[in-house]
C-alpha cells in the first residue's frame, strides 16, 4: 500500500479514537446515537456517540479518504482484537459484549494505532 494510504489509515484511526475518547461519546448496540439515545447514521449531524465501527465510519466520511481506507482501518482493528471468543473476528461483538467497557475499546484503538504507526514509520 502506498505510504499516503498508510498515513490516511493512521489518521483515520486516531480520529475515530478521538470521537469516542470520552465515555459519553461511546455507545453499544448502534453505530451512532443522538443526544436522546435514538439511533442515527454515523454521518448524521445529530450523532453524538458512536460504537467502534461507527467511529471509523464517521472518521472516514469526508475529504479524499476512500472506502479502501475505511476497510483497512476495520482490518487493522480486527487484527488488534484479543485472541478469544466470542468476538475474535467481529469488532461489533467486541464493542457490544457485556464484559467490554469503554477503556477496552480505547485499548483496541491504541493497539491498532500502534500497529499502523509501525507500518507508516517502516
Secondary structure as GFF3:
##gff-version 3
##sequence-region A 1 122
A	DSSP	alpha_helix	3	19	.	.	.	ID=ss1
A	DSSP	three_ten_helix	23	25	.	.	.	ID=ss2
A	DSSP	beta_strand	32	33	.	.	.	ID=ss3
A	DSSP	beta_strand	49	50	.	.	.	ID=ss4
A	DSSP	alpha_helix	52	59	.	.	.	ID=ss5
A	DSSP	alpha_helix	67	79	.	.	.	ID=ss6
A	DSSP	alpha_helix	91	96	.	.	.	ID=ss7
A	DSSP	alpha_helix	102	121	.	.	.	ID=ss8
###
